Amino acid sequence: MLTIRFKREGVKKQGLFRIVAVDKRISAASSKNKGVLGWWDPKTKKSLIKKDLIMKYLKEGAIPSPTVHNFLVKNGLIKSAKIAKHKKAKKKEESAA
């Protein structure tokens, strides 16, 4: 199954993220990606998204990671709600003794 996720590149404290399509079982850091679909620079807030390629992979059944999904919603490529990507804290149960 294909997934669309970020692949970190760049040097320390100057990260640049590529949006890649990769098999879910393979790490995004490996070079075995199916295709580069764009990039995002969080420092300068610049990005380049290949919309036609992303839509092609989404129609073929690729699933975006929660972070990429929120990024695509923010840029107007997907029309849905954002996904909460953080874990919710469990409430501590107090035992009455």
ABEGO torsion letter per residue (X at the ends): XBBBBBBBBEBBGBBBBBBBBBBAABBAABAABABBAEBBBAAAGBBBBBAAAAAAAAAAGBBBBAAAAAAAAAAGABBBBBBBABBBBBBBBBBBX
